Amino acid sequence: MGLGSEYRVCREGNWRLLICPEDWSQGLWTEILCCLNHQAPAHHPHTKRFHYPPGEHGAEYFLKSYTRSRPLGSFKDLFRDSKAFRSLKQGKALSELGFHVPLAVAAGEERNLRFLRRSFLLTSAIRGSPLPLFLREHCSLPLDLAALRKKRKYLRELALEISRLHQCGFVHGDLVPSNILVRAEQGEITFFYVDHDRTRRYPAWFPHLLWRRNLVQLNRFVLPGISLQDRMRFLRFYLGKSSWGESDRRLIRWLEEKTRKRRRECDRIAPQVSFRELMRWNGPFARDIQ
């Protein structure tokens, strides 16, 4: 995947960097190295928020760093880009198709004899709220008629946005509600996708059902103001259907089964209750998320 003239490749010691020259500086690189050198190795990525230049008037950034891989992953890393580079490239591909993602200022990978030691992705902060927080602020019950119409409008726009994402061949690596940021301005909303190190794009001719995984990731969480009817409306908008066919009903049953399974695995909840009760925001099985 080409990066065009927007990014430049450079070297800093054992680090190979992809940088956006307009937003890059040696001082910013020094700040990044300081953050990376103070992080302990871990299997899971670490995200740090900071300002540069330091202080409330500096630009706000998010630094996501990756360290250890499991043995099989370390072997694969000999022949592929790091997660940081893959995330930057997928974000750029999404942006070129009109999807909204945070600006990637830089990505870097540190290798020793081709073995990947560390990598990082630096993105600019964006004005927006994680989807659960946005719903809490704008869609929590009770709602008047105008607010109810707005909520359904937002559901429709999000469903169509995700449908277009899948139609373009993308499957997000972790499409949980907190990885969708919402910016509201003058009654209009914009959705931003974040966290793309496991996002993949498949050719239009390639048969796969991985898009269903994204629906399960979204559906697993109990969300403020989102009822079972709202989930069904979302699916109807996503599928572009005015009525359910037999294949649609099979998909609905599959989604319920997988959602129950994920709630059992992730939330340790396996109640024998209706799906409506299981996913009700103020019900006994709700899990508050930020």
N, C-alpha and C positions, 0 to 999 in steps of 0.2 A: 504494500500500500504506500503510495507516494505521499510525501508531506508538502510538496511544492516549495515555494519560497517563504512560507510562513515560519518555518522552523529551520534552525541551523544546527549542524552537528559540531561539537567541539570536545576537547579532551582536557581533563583536570586530573593529573596523576593517573590512577587506575580507573577513574570515572570516565565513562562515555556519556555525554549529555546531549539531549535535544532541547534547545532553548528557543524561546520567542524573543528575538533580539530587542524589540521595542520595550519589553518589560523586564529585561535582565540586567543585572549589574554584579560586579565582583563583590560588593557588600552583601547583596542578597545571597550569593553563593556561600559566603562566609557564615551567614546566619543559618543557612540550611545545614551546613556541615556541623555547626555547633549543636543543632537540634538532633541530628543523626547520631553524633558521637555520644550523646547523653542518653540514648535509648538502649535498653537491654535487649539482646536477641530474643525473639519470640516467634512462635509458629503463626500467630495471627497478625495481620497488619496493624499498625499503630497510626493514629491520626492526631496531629497537633495543630492547633489554631494559634496564629501569631500575627503581629503587625510589623511591617517594615517600611520605612524606618521605625524603630520602636516608639511606642506611644500611641495615643488615641488618634493622632492625625496621620499615622502611617497607613499604607494600604494593608488590607486584611487578606491573609492567605490561609490555605489549609495544606498541610504537608502530610501526605500518606506515605508511610515507609513500610518496606517489606524486607524481612531478613531470612530466616531459615525456611527451607523447603524439606519435605520428606525425601527419602532416598530416590524414589522414582521421579519425583518432581525435579530434583537436582540433576538427574541424568537428562531429563527432557530439556532443562534449561541450557544445556550445552548446545542445543540445536535450534533454539527459539528465542524470541525477544523475552525480556523480563515482563512481569505483570505490569510494571509501571509504563514501559514502552507500549505494551498492548493496550493499556487503558487510554493513553494519549491518542493512539492511532484510531481506536474505536470511537472515542469522543469526537475526533476531527471528522470521521466518516459520518457520524450522526449529524454534526453541525452542517456539513455540506448538503444534507438532504432536508434541512430546515428544522431539525429537532434542536431543542435548547439544552445545552450542557454548560457547566462552568468552564471558563477559559483555562486551558492548561498552559501555564507559563513555562514549565520545564519538566522534564523527566530525566532521570539518570540511573545508570546501572554500573556497579563496581564489580569487576571480574578479576580473577587471578588465574592465569592459564586457562582461560575460557570458563572456569567455574564461577557461577554467580554467587557473590557474597551478600550484596545489598542492592536495593533499588528504591527509588522514590518518585512520587508524582507531586508536583506543586501546582495548585489551582487557585485562581482568584476567588474570593468569597463573592457570593451573589446575594442580592436582597430577595429574601423569600423565606417562607415558613415550611417546615416539614409537613407533609400532607396530614398526619394525625393532629398536629397543632392547629393547622388551618381549619380543619373540620370542627375542632373543639371551639374555636373562636367564632365560626360563621354558621355552623350547622347543628349545634346542640339544641335539643328540644327545651322548651316549646318554640315553634317557629310560626310567624305570621305567614299569610299567603304569599307575600312578596319574597320573603326569605326562603320559603319552600320552593318557589319557582326558580330562584337562583341556585339552590342546592341541586335541583334536577338538571339545570343547565350545566353546572359544573360537572356532574356525573356524566352527562352526555359528551362534553368536550374531552374529558379524560378518557372515556371509553373509545372515542374516535381516534384520539391521539395514540393510544396503545395499539389499536387495530392497525393504524397506519405503520407503526413501528414494526409490527409483525409482517405486514404486507411487503415491507421493504427488505425482509429477510433477517431482521435483527431479533435476537433473543437476549434479553437483559440477564446478566448473571445473577442478580439478587434484587428482583423488583418488589421489595417490601415497601410498605407505605412511607417509611422514613427515608427512603432513597428517591422519593419524588418531592421536589420542592415546589412551592406554589407562590407566585408573585401576583398580587392583586393590585390593579391600578385602574381607577376610574370605571369600576364595574366590569373590567375585563381581567381575565386571569391567564397566566403563562405557566406552563409546567416545565420544570427542569429535571432531567435525569442525571443522577450522580452515581459514582461507583461502577466503573466499566472494566475492571481488570478481568472479569469473567464474561463480559458481553461478547457475543459472537454474531457474525453475519453469514447467512447461508445463501447459496444461489437460488434463484426463483424456481429452478427446475428440481432442486433437491428435496425429496419427500422427507418430512420430519414432523413430529408432533411436540417438539420442545417448547413451542409457544404456550402449550397448556401449563407448563411448569410456572410460567409467569402469572397465570391466572390463579394458581394455587397459592403462590407467594403473596399475592395481593389479598386473596380471599381469607387467608388464615387468621388475620387480625380482627379483633373486635374494635370498631372505630366509632368515635363520637357522632351521633345523629344518623348513622347508617343502619337502616333496617334490612330485613330479609327482602322486602319489596324493592329497596334501593339496589341491592345486589342483583336482583333479577332484571331491573331496568338497565343497570350497567351492562349486563351480559347481552341483553337485547340490542342495545346500542352497539356494542362491540361486534356482534355477529351481523348487524344490519338486518334483523328479522322483525317483522311485525307480528308473527305468530310462531309457535314452536312446532318443529317437525320432529320426527322420531329420533333423528341423529342429534338434534339439539337436546332432547330429553335425556338421551344417553350421556351427553356431555355434562348436563346438570347433575345427574346421579353420580357420575365420576368425580366431579368437583366436590360434591358433598362428602363422598367417601374419602378422598384425598385430604380434604380440609380436616375432617375428624381425625384422620391418622396423624397429620402434622400437629394438631393441637395435643394429641396424646403424646407424641414424641417430644415436642418442644415445650409445651406448657404443663405436661403431666396431668392432663385433663381428659378423662374418658367417660363422661356421663352418658347415660342412656336417656337422653331427653330429645325433644324436637330440635331440629337444626335452628329454628327461629330462636328458641330459648338459649341454645349454645352460643349464638353469635349476637345476642342482645347486649347493647352497650352497658346498661345498668343492671344486667342480670347477674346471677351468682357466679357465673363462669367467666366473667369478663376479666381481661388483663389490661391494665392501663399502660399505654405506651406513649413515648414522647415523640 
